[in-house]
């Protein structure tokens, strides 16, 4: 993969005689900076110590700011091909550096700065292929796609809208200040691969830093849920290749919307910038992470596990589908408009209609909405998340479904809730089991279901080329569950053998433990808490931590059903004299009817 050489030498001390003050570091690095690599194998003059970064002049126009570590006579020019000078060469084609060090230019890269002697000959010089503090690309550009594909090993071609969208771009305003890198939406617990080759110099609980010596950059990546792979590489010497596994994505970015954060720092650093408190800090210390892939293809390795997209359904009753989220939007059924699909931002703004169809059992996966249409025999449809490309998937009606990659697992109404599978393009329809099932929930390669006519025995399903129909279907231990979800490495379930009390068990069904001595239904998970209907209290909504502590009643409304968490919102129905759909913001406590 082609890399561009960039030499950056940061100013380290206060400057003398009218020179500018050096910017304090972001934090203690714990790392001694590497000497800046030479730019050519031929003899060259000493490198000029100068810090260069994007800025704004007094009129608010974009410019390039230069700070020198000493006094002298300085000149600059932009180039197409990187020049090589020897000490004493004449300075041809250069312009005099302004006294304030501000270059009023729209040029974005390929800058050379030189110091001259009294005879206009070069004493020292430095080339900058890329300049810190400048956003070089649009978020939807090929460079961003290459970065995304490399870190997730995405191989599916039709990612028209899905997880190719960043949630926050380089130098965009953020709640904590200015974003120093790129944030992108992701699923939790997916493999994450190194965006560049280099040396791992720091591994924290949710962060990995990789130094690239030939470029004198550090890639800092935050929001891992598991960094064991990076820790092992560090213990083995720290060398990592582009596309090599670093760990697994986390859910601790923006609440309700798992994210990963990638930034590129100048020099060798073991810290990070994150959401810096000033734009100047970001401009001085960071670069646009996408420059790692300028003109380069994604790093994809067929021998490593691929990123498998699955529908980001909230809670265990995903297919009941009152709402689902995709990137920064919540998609939901609007009962005031015949249950047509609407969408809104996670903060509740920008509400708009998406489909003309009435819908049931909504979900969303990688830029497509999936739903059954009551106006067409509950047949199964899909359309883009903007409502276009409406397509009939299959003439069957279903009561519950979930999507994994290009496969849809569904309970069919027409076949008495038997578990079937079908491809997202409508091909490959196959029955997996003759069992009547409920509560399908996907987690790390397995689909969990409850067999109604087997005393709610829990089964697991996965693709299996050697099995009849191409899918396995196996009983999981002796667990019986009326409702289940899987999160944080545990199964949380309503124990059918104990009056549907709230329990937790290992992924293999072993070591079941009661979390609450109450009968529950509609179990959901969000940010370390379980949300459910307390059947013993007229199905009012309760919550507790995943260990059963901090049990609390959330709402006083009775007969709640169809709980579904999407983003920061919990959607549910309340059934008294009639059914009403509500949404409740889990951050602000705001509650309102869906309309």
Buried (B, 14 or more C-beta within 10 A) or exposed (E): BEBBBBBBBBBEEEBEEEBBEBBEBBEEBEBEBEEBEEBEEEEBBEBBBBBBBBBEBEEEEEBBBBBBBEEBBBBBBBBEEBBBBEBEBEBEEBEEBEEEBBBEEEEBBBBBBBBBEEEEBBBBBBBBBBBBBBBBBEBEEBBBBBBBBBBBBBBBEEBEBBBBBBBBBBBBEBEEBBBBBBBBBBBBBBBBBBBBBBBBBBBBEBBBBBBBEEBBBBBBBBBBBBBEBBBEBBEEEBEBEBBBBBBBBBBBBBBBBBBBBBBBBBBBBBBBBBBBEEBBBBBBBBBBBBBBBBEBEBBBBEEEEBBBBBBBBBBBBBBBBBBBBBBBBBBBBBBEEEBBBBBBEBEBEEBEEBBEBBBBBBBBBBBBBBBBBBEBEBBBBBBBBBBEEBEEBBEBBBBBBBBBBBBBBBBBBEBEBBBBBBBBEBEEBEBBBEBBBBBBBBBEEBBBBBBBEBEBBBBBBBBEEEBEEBBBBEEBBEBBBBBBBBBBEBBBBBBBBBBBBBBBBEBEBEEBEEBBEBBBBBBBBBEEBBBBBBBBBEBBBBBBEBEBEEBEEBBEBBEBBBBBBBBBBBBBBBEEEEEBBBBBBBEEEEBEEBE
